[in-house]
């Protein structure tokens, strides 16, 4: 065990460390730039996100839940699932600061997530260059600044990587445990039941009854994790669907709508020069679809199904405000982005530095605009 851990640190944590550190430096720098811009040319009320810093936007809610729980929280706070803030509370108790626990857990999870993705890509593709590009992009894709803030995405990505690794190695009960926690971390965690079903279906008829139970447990676990929070909501608030219903507010995810109408509306916003963040979705959507297709060419079908399902569900929301964040939290999409960069490098010599530099530039621009309250993360 000790030898395996040492090898993991040497082979997987170490390649992830530099991009992880760089992402944090860039977010802090971008926050400083955003504050300077507003102080020099800003008009109107000062955005709270400038003062909240790494606790801006959703991170503020996660910190509140970690500090005081759900009992005194308004109903709209129930859209934030409990596994991350409750784990952050335990970290915070050790640090004597529950709010700080949110940032420590998010940023530690981001490093673990990147290292696990590196290990996963190495094992699945035997392509070291693809693995290393994946960890650079999981840290520095334009919308991945949320892995530095007090958001749940980093923990969710780490759990997702663990689910895939345990499913592929047929450790069904470990996959079930990780899947259940993932389902209680983000609603999208329930989609991990899809790769679990695909992997469990292999040689199903030749599987002994005891293992059939283990496989069925792995399939059900992500939905059980989600359902556990809904059961709590039914007991505590008298409405089992409240955590899902609050997302239907038009200022949040909204209801369900067809992707074509959503993207046409984004195109109109972009053409009119209004709602810049919303308008950019029409540009990102086809790019992310390309990433999903590229992932399908490099990863097994379980990953493909999970990545495709994530993109489809994200596109079906009436409000696409966080579309890119939702999809980039799916490991196959990030690996697909790395695969596209490999293809570009084969077509154009030395394309990787330009691709990475462009991604870093967009990362900083998006981060500044988010702190200035101009784009929804």
Secondary structure, 3 states (H helix, E strand, C coil): CHHHHHHHHHHHHHHHHHHHHHHHHHHHHHHHHHHHHHHHHCCCCCCHHHHHHHHCCHHHHHHHHHHHCCCCCCHHHHHCCHHHHHHHHHHHHHHCCHHHHHHHHHHHHHHHHHHHHHHHHHHHHCCHHHHHHHHHHHHHCCCHHHHCCCCCHHHHHHHHHHHHHHHHCCCHHHHHHHHHHHHCCCHHHHHHHHHHHHHHCCCHHHCCHHHHHHHHHHHHHHHHHHHHHHHHHHHHHCCCCHHHHHHHCCCCCCCECCHHHHHHHHHHHHHHCCCHHHHCHHHHHHHHHHHHHHHHHHCCHHHHHHHHHHHHHHHCECCCCCHHHHHHCCHHHHHHHHHHHHHHHHHCCCHHHHHHHHHHHHHHHHHHHHHCCCCCC
